[in-house]
Amino acid sequence: MPAFPRLSVETREIDPVGDLLAYADPDRPLAWLRRGEGVVGVGEQSGYEHVGAEADSSLSAADAWRLIAAEADVDDPVGLPGTGLIAFGALTFDARSAWPSRLIIPTTVVGRRGGRSWVTRIRRADGPHPPTGADMPQPRALGPSWSGTLGPGSLDPAGYQGAVRSALDAITAGEVGKVVVARDLVGTVPAGADLRRLVRALSVDYPDTWTFAVDGLIGASPETLVTVAGGAVTARVLAGTAGRGTDHADDTGAATRLLESGKDRDEHRFAVRSVVEALAPHTRTLAADEEPFALELPNLWHLATDVAGVLGDDASSLDLVASLHPTAAVAGTPTDAALAVIRRIEPFDRGRYAGPVGWVDGSGDGEWAIALRCAQVGGLPARRGSASTGTIPVTAFAGAGIVAGSDPEAEMLETRVKFRPIVDALA
């Protein structure tokens, strides 16, 4: 069993903070933001990591976090979600991934919620105790503007349509009822670029999403995987997509057609069922909207269903993440068969794309989204840049749910719309 350091945690309320992102590290930002609220981390005190090949012999993230939290000495008079002991997490889509799943415990956290701000300092209990305020991070202006490049990766548009046809063959053969097929874009950003600019662009353009930056994974996800707060459990399921219209009438028509689409409603039904079935064993009460609604985002419409319940056991948010992931919205159904099809037809490792991303606190509460509309900045193993090229590698992914009747060209165009947030932000 791995040994984790005993941590000492101190949270104190501070004067209201105007811009949380100003406190983040320009090179490796840690951030979880929505409409100006959230948490940012600085430094790395401790954490948990496993790689797929080692996962079978390692503690789960939920069990490792319980061990870490049980030993921590926490002084938190503020008592808001995100105060006290906290870790930022980015977990892989596939347990077989060569990428690591990580929980990162920062040395310092700055947060804001409901008009109140705080700072949390996390140190080793056996280490020196700095004077109060000595390690309060100072805000830093964003560095110069920059732009990145993205181009076709392992699956160009024609290759992606071929992958969709392979998925349809698997559906016809009865292997799966639904499978999500992704494609990739690859490129670079300048070495030394202030990556907070990418986070800022996404948070400004998509304020209603979860904007995140964890271990080089940066994005803006509209899909809540699960939130746990004081025994309450909520999730938002998204599956079924349509582009926005060119004018009001066209836009309204696009939303109406999505709500009436049998293909999209079938895809959505698979996703809702997978979430409800995963949460039911852990909840005392659980309810999902009877009918989906059309969720409006700046670049598209999604079919959406909200799910809410009350915990019936001592499961943490990480336990629920493990039960939920991967949902039918990002993998397909049946889950194991869908994963087998994805491994067969996608010529790349998704890494943390479509995996869980978020934060967990010492009580096990937390907020987790599905890592969508995102890019991984840095290669494997993560590296900040290349002295010879002056660039950092970046990879972005987008996918579409394939069911009987899916049209390969339409699915490819859907991925193009889903790439737009990260492509625009990088540009």
Summary of the structure (lengths in Angstrom):
residues: 427
radius of gyration: 21.0
end to end distance: 45.3
largest distance: 66.3
contacts: 1518
relative contact order: 0.18
helix: 27%
strand: 35%
